[in-house]
């Protein structure tokens, strides 16, 4: 008699809230056992006046680039009463979550610029922007207090005047007791868990939360090569690269189950 098949791994979603819980709910609807362990804490900025100034200057801008869905939420939280997105101002997005947040906030579809394929990063977004004339055009990048400057550098080299505005703050999380227990369980039985990473910063924060951990038997999915490289640098023994969607997670779990069955049969 063959041994009973092992239960599929539980999925750990490391996105910030509220995106983490929303993705957990979507995974649950697909029958996937998932839990949220946000590895970046989003906090409002102490002084919202710079964001409000951008709202006042919005009609003069050619492009507002949003680095994440949380950047959209923080920026839109300072929207003046009755303000609408100017049709002539482009809204840049690097991924589907950010695009969904922009649409929900009322940004017209014609103003939304996002990658054409499944590579969700600033390089792919630049391919949709590089053919435009940016000479002396005003651009604002909405982000936290720090971030990657590559797209801003490309726009600046093309002649744009680029400014940054910090709409929120990112911090390493302070884990609650239930989250500490989840982390301990994942380290104790790594084969029973699959980590999802959509940020290199989240991977670094995880390393800070468990500096003495052995990650060599832990498995992860990462949404970008840079993030995958950071997970491997931390010590993750198996890192799959791909879009972090419900379908992609299902495929990864199915592939892992097939490999496990094949290994047990040998």
GUGU-537305 format. One line per field, with one value per residue (C-alpha): residue number from 0; residue in one letter; x, y, z. Coordinates in nm, 3 decimals. Layout:
REM GUGU-537305
nr <- c(NUM,...)
rest <- c(A,...)
X <- c(X,...)
Y <- c(Y,...)
Z <- c(Z,...)
***
This chain:
REM GUGU-537305
nr <- c(0,1,2,3,4,5,6,7,8,9,10,11,12,13,14,15,16,17,18,19,20,21,22,23,24,25,26,27,28,29,30,31,32,33,34,35,36,37,38,39,40,41,42,43,44,45,46,47,48,49,50,51,52,53,54,55,56,57,58,59,60,61,62,63,64,65,66,67,68,69,70,71,72,73,74,75,76,77,78,79,80,81,82,83,84,85,86,87,88,89,90,91,92,93,94,95,96,97,98,99,100,101,102,103,104,105,106,107,108,109,110,111,112,113,114,115,116,117,118,119,120,121,122,123,124,125,126,127,128,129,130,131,132,133,134,135,136,137,138,139,140,141,142,143,144,145,146,147,148,149,150,151,152,153,154,155,156,157,158,159,160,161,162,163,164,165,166,167,168,169,170,171,172,173,174,175,176,177,178,179,180,181,182,183,184,185,186,187,188,189,190,191,192,193,194,195,196,197,198,199,200,201,202,203,204,205,206,207,208,209,210,211,212,213,214,215,216,217,218,219,220,221,222,223,224,225,226,227,228,229,230,231,232,233,234,235,236,237,238,239,240,241,242,243,244,245,246,247,248,249,250,251,252,253,254,255,256,257,258,259,260,261,262,263,264,265)
rest <- c(X,X,X,X,X,X,X,X,X,X,X,X,X,X,X,X,X,X,X,X,X,X,X,X,X,X,X,X,X,X,X,X,X,X,X,X,X,X,X,X,X,X,X,X,X,X,X,X,X,X,X,X,X,X,X,X,X,X,X,X,X,X,X,X,X,X,X,X,X,X,X,X,X,X,X,X,X,X,X,X,X,X,X,X,X,X,X,X,X,X,X,X,X,X,X,X,X,X,X,X,X,X,X,X,X,X,X,X,X,X,X,X,X,X,X,X,X,X,X,X,X,X,X,X,X,X,X,X,X,X,X,X,X,X,X,X,X,X,X,X,X,X,X,X,X,X,X,X,X,X,X,X,X,X,X,X,X,X,X,X,X,X,X,X,X,X,X,X,X,X,X,X,X,X,X,X,X,X,X,X,X,X,X,X,X,X,X,X,X,X,X,X,X,X,X,X,X,X,X,X,X,X,X,X,X,X,X,X,X,X,X,X,X,X,X,X,X,X,X,X,X,X,X,X,X,X,X,X,X,X,X,X,X,X,X,X,X,X,X,X,X,X,X,X,X,X,X,X,X,X,X,X,X,X,X,X,X,X,X,X,X,X,X,X,X,X)
X <- c(0.000,0.136,0.197,-0.063,0.030,0.152,-0.065,0.026,0.240,0.078,0.146,0.292,0.200,0.455,0.304,0.220,-0.135,-0.401,-0.269,-0.155,-0.498,-0.666,-0.434,-0.482,-0.858,-0.813,-0.595,-0.854,-1.121,-0.903,-0.875,-0.518,-0.422,-0.258,-0.166,-0.047,0.289,0.349,0.720,0.688,0.480,0.325,0.280,0.151,0.402,0.417,0.378,0.129,0.182,0.424,0.163,-0.103,0.127,0.154,-0.225,-0.234,0.025,-0.118,-0.257,0.094,0.257,0.313,0.345,0.296,0.473,0.342,0.580,0.313,-0.054,0.029,0.176,-0.157,-0.359,-0.141,-0.144,-0.518,-0.584,-0.476,-0.697,-0.877,-1.253,-1.404,-1.069,-1.056,-0.754,-0.665,-0.712,-0.385,-0.168,-0.027,-0.029,0.257,0.228,0.469,0.219,-0.142,-0.195,-0.090,-0.296,-0.603,-0.560,-0.532,-0.847,-1.033,-0.924,-1.079,-0.775,-0.901,-0.793,-0.644,-0.414,-0.285,0.056,0.174,0.401,0.270,0.381,0.427,0.754,0.638,0.922,1.042,1.240,0.923,0.733,1.009,0.951,0.601,0.734,1.067,0.920,0.757,0.911,1.016,1.217,1.130,0.828,0.744,0.734,0.664,0.751,0.526,0.698,0.816,1.114,1.352,1.334,1.496,1.581,1.637,1.323,1.376,1.728,1.601,1.340,1.598,1.839,1.555,1.513,1.235,1.238,1.179,1.072,1.003,0.735,0.719,0.355,0.415,0.686,0.806,0.929,1.035,0.738,0.691,0.557,0.258,0.270,0.068,0.307,0.610,0.455,0.398,0.761,0.879,0.660,0.787,1.146,1.076,0.905,1.019,0.876,0.528,0.546,0.590,0.698,0.581,0.810,0.726,0.994,1.366,1.314,1.069,1.333,1.588,1.340,1.279,1.651,1.652,1.364,1.546,1.919,2.034,1.783,1.879,1.681,1.848,1.543,1.289,1.104,0.988,0.835,0.966,0.811,1.137,1.494,1.633,1.399,1.483,1.854,1.801,1.613,1.895,2.147,1.956,1.992,1.666,1.741,1.465,1.336,1.095,1.062,0.727,0.420,0.260,-0.095,-0.342,-0.293,0.087,0.077,-0.156,0.085,0.382,0.204,0.098,0.452,0.593,0.340,0.430,0.801,0.730,0.529,0.802,1.070,0.875,0.823,1.195)
Y <- c(0.000,0.342,0.602,0.879,1.193,1.485,1.790,2.079,2.351,2.642,2.970,3.272,3.606,3.873,4.178,4.483,4.524,4.560,4.383,4.080,3.998,4.062,3.812,3.560,3.585,3.525,3.220,3.087,3.114,2.894,2.634,2.725,2.735,3.076,3.309,3.669,3.763,4.120,4.191,4.564,4.792,5.093,5.408,5.753,6.035,6.280,6.577,6.533,6.886,6.781,6.537,6.807,7.040,6.779,6.763,7.142,7.121,6.806,6.968,7.098,6.753,6.522,6.202,6.081,5.750,5.528,5.265,5.048,5.016,5.163,5.468,5.511,5.472,5.716,5.973,5.946,5.983,6.348,6.418,6.754,6.733,6.711,6.673,6.448,6.312,6.543,6.355,6.487,6.366,6.016,5.779,5.529,5.180,4.887,4.611,4.493,4.572,4.933,4.961,4.823,5.080,5.361,5.247,5.222,5.578,5.706,5.745,5.728,5.422,5.642,5.806,5.478,5.358,5.010,4.733,4.556,4.207,4.014,4.177,4.410,4.652,5.000,4.872,4.735,5.054,5.262,5.072,5.225,5.574,5.605,5.702,6.018,6.365,6.436,6.752,7.005,6.796,6.778,6.433,6.326,5.988,5.890,5.649,5.597,5.779,5.571,5.366,5.267,5.568,5.392,5.517,5.871,5.860,5.756,6.032,6.286,6.178,6.228,6.588,6.561,6.748,6.477,6.531,6.276,6.289,6.056,5.965,5.697,5.535,5.175,5.003,4.656,4.494,4.437,4.082,3.988,3.664,3.474,3.593,3.492,3.147,3.125,3.215,2.955,2.687,2.773,2.738,2.415,2.242,2.425,2.167,2.253,2.621,2.829,3.192,3.457,3.757,4.069,4.294,4.265,4.482,4.225,3.952,4.168,4.238,3.865,3.812,4.075,3.905,3.571,3.645,3.299,3.101,2.828,2.897,2.628,2.396,2.676,2.738,3.064,3.228,3.570,3.815,3.956,3.833,4.091,3.962,3.601,3.683,3.846,3.537,3.312,3.545,3.508,3.133,3.004,2.669,2.676,2.996,2.993,3.304,3.421,3.635,3.616,3.543,3.285,3.078,3.093,2.985,2.697,2.588,2.607,2.398,2.142,2.119,2.074,1.799,1.620,1.636,1.500,1.207,1.131,1.145,0.912,0.665,0.634)
Z <- c(0.000,-0.096,0.171,0.196,0.009,0.218,0.261,0.030,0.186,0.363,0.188,0.371,0.212,0.308,0.136,0.349,0.470,0.340,0.027,0.229,0.368,0.033,-0.138,0.143,0.088,-0.287,-0.217,0.027,-0.243,-0.462,-0.187,-0.089,0.279,0.324,0.608,0.617,0.766,0.646,0.644,0.575,0.794,0.620,0.828,0.730,0.701,0.987,0.752,0.464,0.328,0.048,-0.087,-0.072,-0.268,-0.542,-0.557,-0.602,-0.880,-1.041,-1.362,-1.444,-1.431,-1.724,-1.518,-1.164,-1.105,-0.822,-0.688,-0.523,-0.433,-0.092,-0.264,-0.443,-0.122,0.071,-0.209,-0.262,0.110,0.075,-0.226,-0.188,-0.169,-0.517,-0.693,-0.999,-1.184,-1.475,-1.800,-1.947,-1.655,-1.693,-1.396,-1.403,-1.252,-1.242,-1.162,-1.153,-0.785,-0.832,-1.150,-0.971,-0.695,-0.951,-1.131,-0.799,-0.721,-1.042,-1.266,-1.628,-1.822,-2.094,-1.836,-1.694,-1.817,-1.715,-1.846,-2.154,-2.053,-1.731,-1.623,-1.349,-1.285,-1.372,-1.670,-1.828,-1.749,-1.910,-2.235,-2.239,-2.166,-2.347,-2.685,-2.544,-2.540,-2.179,-2.240,-1.966,-1.861,-1.490,-1.327,-0.969,-0.817,-0.525,-0.286,0.071,0.214,0.005,-0.308,-0.634,-0.854,-1.188,-1.364,-1.236,-1.376,-1.718,-1.719,-1.605,-1.879,-2.128,-2.011,-1.753,-1.424,-1.165,-0.805,-0.532,-0.266,0.034,0.082,0.346,0.556,0.540,0.856,0.961,1.133,1.504,1.506,1.719,1.924,1.661,1.390,1.597,1.634,1.257,1.189,1.439,1.278,0.931,1.047,1.236,0.941,0.625,0.382,0.504,0.405,0.089,0.124,-0.126,-0.173,-0.374,-0.220,-0.154,0.152,0.290,0.250,0.432,0.712,0.748,0.792,1.064,1.245,1.254,1.217,1.327,1.120,0.876,0.557,0.347,0.348,0.302,-0.025,-0.177,-0.481,-0.585,-0.828,-0.968,-1.027,-0.781,-0.512,-0.591,-0.568,-0.227,-0.101,-0.219,-0.055,0.273,0.233,0.086,-0.072,-0.335,-0.495,-0.790,-1.003,-1.138,-1.110,-0.765,-0.878,-0.753,-1.070,-1.040,-0.675,-0.766,-1.038,-0.802,-0.538,-0.800,-0.937,-0.587,-0.516,-0.841,-0.758,-0.410,-0.550,-0.805,-0.534,-0.306,-0.591,-0.662)
***
